[in-house]
Amino acid sequence: MTLTNFTRIGLLFIMIVAAALTRLLPHPPNLTAIGAIALFGGACISNRWIAIGMTLAALAISDLFLGVYELLPVVYLSFLISFLLGRWLRSHRNLANTVYVVLAGAIQFFLITNFACWWYYYPHTPAGLISCLTLAIPFFQYTLLGDLLYVTALFGGLALVERSLPAIREEIAALSTLKN
């Protein structure tokens, strides 16, 4: 790993940890950086093992402060799906695809976590599922808003730094020869 790559990884790590720490600040329910961290890490860190390790570590560290909760494994599963969406975005990045991926990430988070919520807390009937999903609709707007806000901050922040410090910019040619 070259010094430039090391500097880029360090910058991305700082950005991801900073975003994860915002979970500790007061915020409306679901208006967090979780989905954005997964998408950003998946899209911007070339080595998939470093990317998944770094993004999961940031989520886990913030969860240490927030505490363990029953649906934690389900949230991590959804996080991994968003990470995979970010990996796809890595080689298809443009504004439209970024918006589509953010929307897909928010929808899958809503469906997966609320299906689990139904399974744990509601009667296992169609009426129980409809009730669970209906009560969860107001939270979806915060999930989507949080993902859009933090994706904009993370990707936009990285673009600004890359413009100011071109030495840390990832080589475009390297993206086409990824083996990770």
GROMACS elastic network, one bead per residue, 0.5 to 0.9 nm:
[ bonds ]
;  ai    aj funct       b0    kb
    1     4     6  0.80737   500
    1     5     6  0.59683   500
    1     6     6  0.64470   500
    2     5     6  0.51514   500
    2     6     6  0.61432   500
    2     7     6  0.85500   500
    3     7     6  0.60195   500
    3     8     6  0.85165   500
    4     7     6  0.50790   500
    4     8     6  0.61674   500
    4     9     6  0.86321   500
    4   167     6  0.64862   500
    4   168     6  0.55504   500
    4   169     6  0.84162   500
    4   170     6  0.89368   500
    5     8     6  0.50177   500
    5     9     6  0.61018   500
    5    10     6  0.84879   500
    5   168     6  0.69366   500
    5   169     6  0.88170   500
    5   170     6  0.79337   500
    6     9     6  0.51454   500
    6    10     6  0.60999   500
    6    11     6  0.86112   500
    6   168     6  0.89258   500
    7    10     6  0.50290   500
    7    11     6  0.61569   500
    7    12     6  0.86294   500
    7   168     6  0.66782   500
    8    11     6  0.50901   500
    8    12     6  0.61627   500
    8    13     6  0.84994   500
    8    45     6  0.87433   500
    8   167     6  0.88600   500
    8   168     6  0.53039   500
    8   169     6  0.74713   500
    8   170     6  0.79491   500
    9    12     6  0.50912   500
    9    13     6  0.60119   500
    9    14     6  0.86068   500
    9    45     6  0.72025   500
    9    50     6  0.88191   500
   10    13     6  0.50308   500
   10    14     6  0.62140   500
   10    15     6  0.86446   500
   11    14     6  0.51653   500
   11    15     6  0.62320   500
   11    16     6  0.86529   500
   11   158     6  0.85974   500
   11   168     6  0.88850   500
   12    15     6  0.50573   500
   12    16     6  0.60890   500
   12    17     6  0.85432   500
   12    40     6  0.89838   500
   12    41     6  0.78256   500
   12    44     6  0.79180   500
   12    45     6  0.76424   500
   12   158     6  0.80248   500
   13    16     6  0.51473   500
   13    17     6  0.60633   500
   13    18     6  0.84397   500
   13    41     6  0.88433   500
   13    54     6  0.67888   500
   13    55     6  0.82622   500
   13    58     6  0.85899   500
   14    17     6  0.52085   500
   14    18     6  0.59977   500
   14    19     6  0.85322   500
   15    18     6  0.51449   500
   15    19     6  0.61787   500
   15    20     6  0.86281   500
   15    37     6  0.89654   500
   15   154     6  0.70230   500
   15   157     6  0.85867   500
   15   158     6  0.84843   500
   16    19     6  0.50999   500
   16    20     6  0.61284   500
   16    21     6  0.86186   500
   16    37     6  0.60757   500
   16    40     6  0.81837   500
   16    41     6  0.75327   500
   16    54     6  0.79872   500
   16    55     6  0.69106   500
   16    58     6  0.67375   500
   16   154     6  0.80664   500
   17    21     6  0.60930   500
   17    22     6  0.87723   500
   17    37     6  0.88595   500
   17    54     6  0.87260   500
   17    55     6  0.82961   500
   17    57     6  0.87009   500
   17    58     6  0.54361   500
   17    59     6  0.83736   500
   17    61     6  0.87517   500
   17    62     6  0.86866   500
   18    21     6  0.51463   500
   18    22     6  0.66308   500
   18    58     6  0.87991   500
   19    22     6  0.53550   500
   19    23     6  0.75626   500
   19    32     6  0.84823   500
   19    33     6  0.58996   500
   19    34     6  0.81795   500
   19    36     6  0.85443   500
   19    37     6  0.70338   500
   19    58     6  0.85927   500
   19   150     6  0.75583   500
   19   154     6  0.80755   500
   20    23     6  0.57279   500
   20    24     6  0.80053   500
   20    32     6  0.82324   500
   20    33     6  0.63113   500
   20    34     6  0.69920   500
   20    37     6  0.74061   500
   20    55     6  0.89399   500
   20    58     6  0.58242   500
   20    59     6  0.62084   500
   20    61     6  0.81759   500
   20    62     6  0.61446   500
   21    24     6  0.55557   500
   21    25     6  0.74996   500
   21    33     6  0.88763   500
   21    58     6  0.81757   500
   21    59     6  0.88708   500
   21    61     6  0.86031   500
   21    62     6  0.61713   500
   22    25     6  0.52693   500
   22    26     6  0.83511   500
   22    27     6  0.87022   500
   22    32     6  0.71831   500
   22    33     6  0.72196   500
   22    62     6  0.87891   500
   23    26     6  0.76697   500
   23    27     6  0.77335   500
   23    31     6  0.86003   500
   23    32     6  0.58346   500
   23    33     6  0.70049   500
   23    34     6  0.82164   500
   23    62     6  0.69122   500
   23    63     6  0.88187   500
   23    66     6  0.83839   500
   24    27     6  0.85127   500
   24    62     6  0.71868   500
   24    65     6  0.75899   500
   24    66     6  0.72557   500
   27    30     6  0.79826   500
   27    31     6  0.63065   500
   27    32     6  0.75194   500
   28    31     6  0.55702   500
   28    32     6  0.83600   500
   28   139     6  0.88466   500
   28   142     6  0.71566   500
   29    32     6  0.79472   500
   29   139     6  0.66514   500
   29   142     6  0.68201   500
   29   143     6  0.81443   500
   30    33     6  0.87777   500
   30    34     6  0.88991   500
   30   139     6  0.63632   500
   30   140     6  0.76813   500
   30   141     6  0.85810   500
   30   142     6  0.54225   500
   30   144     6  0.86503   500
   30   145     6  0.89842   500
   30   146     6  0.72353   500
   31    34     6  0.88619   500
   31   139     6  0.84696   500
   31   141     6  0.84805   500
   31   143     6  0.52835   500
   31   144     6  0.78189   500
   31   145     6  0.66307   500
   31   147     6  0.76175   500
   31   149     6  0.89737   500
   32    35     6  0.77355   500
   32    36     6  0.83314   500
   32   142     6  0.81293   500
   32   143     6  0.70826   500
   32   145     6  0.87649   500
   32   146     6  0.52024   500
   32   147     6  0.71671   500
   32   150     6  0.78074   500
   33    36     6  0.51711   500
   33    37     6  0.59046   500
   33    38     6  0.86543   500
   33   143     6  0.88925   500
   33   146     6  0.61415   500
   33   147     6  0.62151   500
   33   149     6  0.82481   500
   33   150     6  0.56250   500
   33   151     6  0.79904   500
   34    37     6  0.52987   500
   34    38     6  0.65056   500
   34    39     6  0.88609   500
   34    59     6  0.72173   500
   34    79     6  0.71311   500
   34   146     6  0.84681   500
   34   147     6  0.75869   500
   34   150     6  0.87783   500
   35    38     6  0.52583   500
   35    39     6  0.62679   500
   35    40     6  0.85316   500
   35    78     6  0.85121   500
   35    79     6  0.63863   500
   35    82     6  0.62202   500
   35    83     6  0.80819   500
   35   102     6  0.78748   500
   35   105     6  0.66876   500
   35   106     6  0.72225   500
   35   109     6  0.82004   500
   35   143     6  0.82215   500
   35   146     6  0.81169   500
   35   147     6  0.56893   500
   35   150     6  0.84822   500
   35   151     6  0.83321   500
   36    39     6  0.51066   500
   36    40     6  0.58337   500
   36    41     6  0.83017   500
   36    82     6  0.82180   500
   36    83     6  0.89851   500
   36   102     6  0.77134   500
   36   105     6  0.88028   500
   36   146     6  0.78542   500
   36   147     6  0.50939   500
   36   148     6  0.75374   500
   36   149     6  0.83540   500
   36   150     6  0.55980   500
   36   152     6  0.86484   500
   36   154     6  0.77420   500
   37    40     6  0.51335   500
   37    41     6  0.58557   500
   37    42     6  0.83045   500
   37    55     6  0.65587   500
   37    58     6  0.85655   500
   37    59     6  0.84775   500
   37    79     6  0.87274   500
   37    82     6  0.87907   500
   37    83     6  0.81170   500
   37   147     6  0.86938   500
   37   150     6  0.78670   500
   37   151     6  0.76344   500
   37   154     6  0.80967   500
   38    41     6  0.53025   500
   38    42     6  0.60104   500
   38    43     6  0.84734   500
   38    51     6  0.89262   500
   38    52     6  0.82460   500
   38    55     6  0.62651   500
   38    56     6  0.82150   500
   38    79     6  0.60817   500
   38    80     6  0.71040   500
   38    81     6  0.83439   500
   38    82     6  0.55068   500
   38    84     6  0.80969   500
   38    85     6  0.83901   500
   38    86     6  0.67508   500
   39    42     6  0.52163   500
   39    43     6  0.60307   500
   39    44     6  0.84650   500
   39    79     6  0.87556   500
   39    82     6  0.56357   500
   39    83     6  0.50856   500
   39    84     6  0.76078   500
   39    85     6  0.63851   500
   39    87     6  0.74917   500
   39    89     6  0.80056   500
   39   101     6  0.80598   500
   39   102     6  0.77787   500
   39   105     6  0.82394   500
   39   151     6  0.76926   500
   40    43     6  0.51428   500
   40    44     6  0.58010   500
   40    45     6  0.80688   500
   40    55     6  0.88753   500
   40    83     6  0.78456   500
   40    86     6  0.62593   500
   40    87     6  0.88459   500
   40    90     6  0.89846   500
   40   151     6  0.69103   500
   40   154     6  0.69371   500
   40   155     6  0.69844   500
   41    44     6  0.54159   500
   41    45     6  0.56506   500
   41    46     6  0.89277   500
   41    48     6  0.89259   500
   41    51     6  0.55188   500
   41    52     6  0.72678   500
   41    54     6  0.77122   500
   41    55     6  0.60741   500
   41    83     6  0.69530   500
   41    86     6  0.70189   500
   41    87     6  0.82380   500
   42    45     6  0.61734   500
   42    46     6  0.80290   500
   42    48     6  0.72399   500
   42    51     6  0.60804   500
   42    52     6  0.72194   500
   42    55     6  0.83474   500
   42    82     6  0.81612   500
   42    84     6  0.64906   500
   42    85     6  0.73687   500
   42    88     6  0.79818   500
   42    89     6  0.79101   500
   42    90     6  0.70281   500
   43    46     6  0.76822   500
   43    51     6  0.87405   500
   43    83     6  0.80025   500
   43    84     6  0.87597   500
   43    85     6  0.81982   500
   43    87     6  0.50150   500
   43    88     6  0.72808   500
   43    89     6  0.57111   500
   43    91     6  0.79126   500
   43    93     6  0.81896   500
   44    51     6  0.81380   500
   44    86     6  0.81364   500
   44    87     6  0.83099   500
   44    90     6  0.65985   500
   44   155     6  0.86488   500
   44   170     6  0.85668   500
   45    48     6  0.69375   500
   45    50     6  0.72931   500
   45    51     6  0.53073   500
   45    52     6  0.89044   500
   45    87     6  0.89212   500
   45    90     6  0.86937   500
   46    49     6  0.88937   500
   46    50     6  0.80740   500
   46    51     6  0.72001   500
   46    87     6  0.89897   500
   46    90     6  0.84862   500
   46   170     6  0.86528   500
   46   174     6  0.86799   500
   46   175     6  0.77341   500
   46   178     6  0.75173   500
   46   180     6  0.70492   500
   47    50     6  0.54283   500
   47    51     6  0.60207   500
   47    52     6  0.86624   500
   47   178     6  0.84768   500
   47   179     6  0.85140   500
   47   180     6  0.55212   500
   48    52     6  0.59962   500
   48    53     6  0.83328   500
   48    87     6  0.81389   500
   48   180     6  0.55225   500
   49    52     6  0.52692   500
   49    53     6  0.59126   500
   49    54     6  0.83169   500
   49   180     6  0.79643   500
   50    53     6  0.51011   500
   50    54     6  0.58273   500
   50    55     6  0.84015   500
   51    54     6  0.52856   500
   51    55     6  0.61122   500
   51    56     6  0.84375   500
   51    83     6  0.88093   500
   52    55     6  0.52852   500
   52    56     6  0.58832   500
   52    57     6  0.82573   500
   52    80     6  0.82382   500
   52    83     6  0.75436   500
   53    56     6  0.53183   500
   53    57     6  0.59011   500
   53    58     6  0.85904   500
   54    57     6  0.51497   500
   54    58     6  0.62888   500
   54    59     6  0.87985   500
   55    58     6  0.52118   500
   55    59     6  0.63970   500
   55    60     6  0.86519   500
   55    83     6  0.84936   500
   56    59     6  0.50956   500
   56    60     6  0.59976   500
   56    61     6  0.84967   500
   56    76     6  0.82130   500
   56    79     6  0.84295   500
   56    80     6  0.85565   500
   57    61     6  0.59589   500
   57    62     6  0.85519   500
   58    61     6  0.52356   500
   58    62     6  0.63351   500
   58    63     6  0.86072   500
   59    62     6  0.53392   500
   59    63     6  0.61639   500
   59    64     6  0.87710   500
   59    76     6  0.85445   500
   60    64     6  0.62289   500
   60    65     6  0.89645   500
   61    64     6  0.51430   500
   61    65     6  0.69851   500
   61    66     6  0.89697   500
   62    65     6  0.53921   500
   62    66     6  0.63678   500
   62    67     6  0.85962   500
   63    67     6  0.55452   500
   63    68     6  0.67351   500
   63    72     6  0.88858   500
   64    67     6  0.53777   500
   64    68     6  0.72467   500
   65    68     6  0.89043   500
   66    69     6  0.88189   500
   68    71     6  0.86581   500
   68    72     6  0.67836   500
   69    72     6  0.54651   500
   69    73     6  0.88420   500
   70    73     6  0.77407   500
   70    74     6  0.87191   500
   70   120     6  0.87678   500
   71    74     6  0.52925   500
   71    75     6  0.63134   500
   71    76     6  0.87986   500
   71   113     6  0.74993   500
   71   116     6  0.72237   500
   71   117     6  0.74690   500
   71   120     6  0.86751   500
   72    75     6  0.50940   500
   72    76     6  0.62609   500
   72    77     6  0.86873   500
   73    76     6  0.50728   500
   73    77     6  0.62043   500
   73    78     6  0.86997   500
   74    78     6  0.62501   500
   74    79     6  0.84769   500
   74   112     6  0.72090   500
   74   113     6  0.61629   500
   74   116     6  0.70684   500
   75    78     6  0.51079   500
   75    79     6  0.60442   500
   75    80     6  0.86736   500
   75   109     6  0.76262   500
   75   112     6  0.81606   500
   75   113     6  0.64502   500
   76    80     6  0.61740   500
   76    81     6  0.86726   500
   77    80     6  0.51251   500
   77    81     6  0.64347   500
   77    82     6  0.88108   500
   77   112     6  0.85346   500
   78    81     6  0.50641   500
   78    82     6  0.63394   500
   78    83     6  0.85925   500
   78   105     6  0.81778   500
   78   108     6  0.69919   500
   78   109     6  0.55031   500
   78   112     6  0.67254   500
   78   113     6  0.75165   500
   79    82     6  0.51061   500
   79    83     6  0.61637   500
   79    84     6  0.87433   500
   79   105     6  0.85851   500
   79   109     6  0.77697   500
   80    84     6  0.62531   500
   80    85     6  0.86341   500
   81    84     6  0.50608   500
   81    85     6  0.63222   500
   81    86     6  0.86696   500
   81   105     6  0.75404   500
   81   108     6  0.80453   500
   81   109     6  0.86111   500
   82    86     6  0.62512   500
   82    87     6  0.87061   500
   82   101     6  0.82174   500
   82   102     6  0.84341   500
   82   104     6  0.82752   500
   82   105     6  0.53068   500
   82   106     6  0.84789   500
   82   108     6  0.82325   500
   82   109     6  0.82349   500
   83    87     6  0.63350   500
   83    88     6  0.87993   500
   83   105     6  0.89345   500
   84    88     6  0.63515   500
   84    89     6  0.85508   500
   85    88     6  0.51339   500
   85    89     6  0.61880   500
   85    90     6  0.86844   500
   85   101     6  0.63140   500
   85   102     6  0.86247   500
   85   104     6  0.82228   500
   85   105     6  0.72991   500
   86    90     6  0.61361   500
   86    98     6  0.87650   500
   86   101     6  0.74978   500
   87    90     6  0.50790   500
   87    91     6  0.75101   500
   88    91     6  0.60751   500
   88    92     6  0.65844   500
   88    93     6  0.84763   500
   88   101     6  0.89132   500
   89    93     6  0.51060   500
   89    94     6  0.82473   500
   89    97     6  0.69893   500
   89    98     6  0.68849   500
   89   101     6  0.73580   500
   90    93     6  0.57882   500
   90   175     6  0.79295   500
   91   175     6  0.68233   500
   91   176     6  0.76507   500
   92    97     6  0.68947   500
   92    98     6  0.85699   500
   93    96     6  0.82709   500
   93    97     6  0.61542   500
   93    98     6  0.64016   500
   94    97     6  0.54608   500
   94    98     6  0.60456   500
   94    99     6  0.86989   500
   95    98     6  0.50857   500
   95    99     6  0.62540   500
   95   100     6  0.86802   500
   96    99     6  0.52121   500
   96   100     6  0.62350   500
   96   101     6  0.86435   500
   97   101     6  0.60073   500
   97   102     6  0.84836   500
   98   101     6  0.51410   500
   98   102     6  0.61361   500
   98   103     6  0.85886   500
   98   151     6  0.86925   500
   99   102     6  0.51113   500
   99   103     6  0.61717   500
   99   104     6  0.85659   500
   99   148     6  0.79239   500
  100   103     6  0.51058   500
  100   104     6  0.60433   500
  100   105     6  0.84850   500
  101   105     6  0.59302   500
  101   106     6  0.84880   500
  102   105     6  0.50898   500
  102   106     6  0.61868   500
  102   107     6  0.86166   500
  102   144     6  0.75296   500
  102   147     6  0.64086   500
  102   148     6  0.66916   500
  102   151     6  0.78957   500
  103   106     6  0.51814   500
  103   107     6  0.61469   500
  103   108     6  0.86078   500
  103   144     6  0.68793   500
  103   147     6  0.83827   500
  103   148     6  0.85054   500
  104   107     6  0.51346   500
  104   108     6  0.60780   500
  104   109     6  0.84746   500
  105   108     6  0.52895   500
  105   109     6  0.60819   500
  105   110     6  0.85625   500
  105   144     6  0.85676   500
  105   147     6  0.83338   500
  106   109     6  0.51316   500
  106   110     6  0.61370   500
  106   111     6  0.86815   500
  106   140     6  0.75004   500
  106   143     6  0.61263   500
  106   144     6  0.55103   500
  106   147     6  0.71728   500
  107   110     6  0.50642   500
  107   111     6  0.61587   500
  107   112     6  0.85160   500
  107   140     6  0.79974   500
  107   143     6  0.88495   500
  107   144     6  0.82005   500
  108   111     6  0.51159   500
  108   112     6  0.58587   500
  108   113     6  0.82307   500
  109   112     6  0.53482   500
  109   113     6  0.58185   500
  109   114     6  0.80269   500
  109   140     6  0.89917   500
  109   143     6  0.83391   500
  110   113     6  0.56395   500
  110   114     6  0.58268   500
  110   115     6  0.82445   500
  110   133     6  0.86644   500
  110   136     6  0.80416   500
  110   137     6  0.85493   500
  110   139     6  0.85024   500
  110   140     6  0.64696   500
  110   143     6  0.79826   500
  111   114     6  0.53414   500
  111   115     6  0.58505   500
  111   116     6  0.85265   500
  111   133     6  0.81862   500
  112   115     6  0.52218   500
  112   116     6  0.63014   500
  112   117     6  0.86097   500
  113   116     6  0.51096   500
  113   117     6  0.60795   500
  113   118     6  0.86324   500
  114   118     6  0.60133   500
  114   119     6  0.84080   500
  114   129     6  0.86596   500
  114   132     6  0.69053   500
  114   133     6  0.64511   500
  114   136     6  0.71885   500
  115   118     6  0.50584   500
  115   119     6  0.62143   500
  115   120     6  0.87653   500
  115   129     6  0.74128   500
  115   132     6  0.80519   500
  115   133     6  0.79182   500
  116   120     6  0.61878   500
  116   121     6  0.84708   500
  117   120     6  0.52219   500
  117   121     6  0.58126   500
  117   122     6  0.73771   500
  117   132     6  0.74276   500
  118   121     6  0.54152   500
  118   123     6  0.73127   500
  118   124     6  0.73111   500
  118   128     6  0.69042   500
  118   129     6  0.58026   500
  118   130     6  0.89800   500
  118   131     6  0.85951   500
  118   132     6  0.57666   500
  118   133     6  0.80399   500
  119   122     6  0.62067   500
  119   123     6  0.75834   500
  119   124     6  0.65416   500
  119   129     6  0.83477   500
  120   123     6  0.86101   500
  121   124     6  0.89527   500
  121   132     6  0.87450   500
  122   125     6  0.82035   500
  122   128     6  0.54709   500
  122   129     6  0.72444   500
  122   131     6  0.82914   500
  122   132     6  0.70603   500
  123   126     6  0.84715   500
  123   127     6  0.79085   500
  123   128     6  0.50040   500
  123   129     6  0.76907   500
  124   127     6  0.81929   500
  124   128     6  0.60336   500
  124   129     6  0.71248   500
  125   128     6  0.50059   500
  125   129     6  0.63428   500
  125   130     6  0.86464   500
  126   129     6  0.50945   500
  126   130     6  0.61395   500
  126   131     6  0.84927   500
  127   130     6  0.50845   500
  127   131     6  0.60080   500
  127   132     6  0.85329   500
  128   131     6  0.50631   500
  128   132     6  0.61236   500
  128   133     6  0.86501   500
  129   132     6  0.50765   500
  129   133     6  0.61401   500
  129   134     6  0.83989   500
  130   133     6  0.52209   500
  130   134     6  0.58848   500
  130   135     6  0.84692   500
  131   134     6  0.51304   500
  131   135     6  0.61114   500
  131   136     6  0.85446   500
  132   135     6  0.53191   500
  132   136     6  0.62212   500
  132   137     6  0.89236   500
  133   137     6  0.63287   500
  134   137     6  0.54466   500
  134   138     6  0.82872   500
  135   138     6  0.70250   500
  135   139     6  0.83503   500
  136   139     6  0.54466   500
  136   140     6  0.67872   500
  137   140     6  0.52643   500
  137   141     6  0.74017   500
  138   141     6  0.59855   500
  138   142     6  0.75635   500
  139   142     6  0.53556   500
  139   143     6  0.64534   500
  139   144     6  0.88511   500
  140   144     6  0.61493   500
  140   145     6  0.84146   500
  141   144     6  0.52372   500
  141   145     6  0.59685   500
  141   146     6  0.84202   500
  142   146     6  0.57938   500
  142   147     6  0.83403   500
  143   146     6  0.51768   500
  143   147     6  0.61141   500
  143   148     6  0.85911   500
  144   147     6  0.51389   500
  144   148     6  0.61107   500
  144   149     6  0.84687   500
  145   148     6  0.51428   500
  145   149     6  0.59328   500
  145   150     6  0.84705   500
  146   149     6  0.50853   500
  146   150     6  0.59636   500
  146   151     6  0.82184   500
  147   150     6  0.53850   500
  147   151     6  0.57767   500
  147   152     6  0.82901   500
  148   151     6  0.52466   500
  148   152     6  0.60098   500
  148   153     6  0.85486   500
  149   152     6  0.52848   500
  149   153     6  0.62554   500
  149   154     6  0.87241   500
  150   154     6  0.59114   500
  150   155     6  0.83315   500
  151   154     6  0.51559   500
  151   155     6  0.58241   500
  151   156     6  0.77965   500
  152   155     6  0.54997   500
  152   156     6  0.54001   500
  152   157     6  0.78448   500
  153   156     6  0.51702   500
  153   157     6  0.55454   500
  153   158     6  0.82994   500
  154   157     6  0.51167   500
  154   158     6  0.61121   500
  154   159     6  0.85678   500
  155   158     6  0.51514   500
  155   159     6  0.61508   500
  155   160     6  0.86842   500
  156   159     6  0.50409   500
  156   160     6  0.62150   500
  156   161     6  0.86814   500
  157   160     6  0.51490   500
  157   161     6  0.62703   500
  157   162     6  0.85825   500
  158   161     6  0.51272   500
  158   162     6  0.60257   500
  158   163     6  0.84857   500
  159   162     6  0.50553   500
  159   163     6  0.60689   500
  159   164     6  0.86247   500
  159   169     6  0.87371   500
  160   163     6  0.51018   500
  160   164     6  0.62756   500
  160   165     6  0.85249   500
  161   164     6  0.50466   500
  161   165     6  0.57962   500
  161   166     6  0.79215   500
  161   168     6  0.83270   500
  161   169     6  0.86241   500
  162   166     6  0.50499   500
  162   167     6  0.75670   500
  162   168     6  0.62225   500
  162   169     6  0.52988   500
  162   170     6  0.86759   500
  163   166     6  0.57033   500
  163   169     6  0.81171   500
  164   167     6  0.89951   500
  165   168     6  0.61169   500
  165   169     6  0.74455   500
  166   169     6  0.51953   500
  166   170     6  0.87632   500
  167   170     6  0.83463   500
  168   171     6  0.89457   500
  169   172     6  0.87224   500
  170   173     6  0.87620   500
  170   174     6  0.76390   500
  170   175     6  0.83310   500
  171   174     6  0.53686   500
  171   175     6  0.70991   500
  172   175     6  0.53270   500
  172   176     6  0.72572   500
  173   176     6  0.56253   500
  173   177     6  0.70122   500
  174   177     6  0.53460   500
  174   178     6  0.63171   500
  175   178     6  0.54363   500
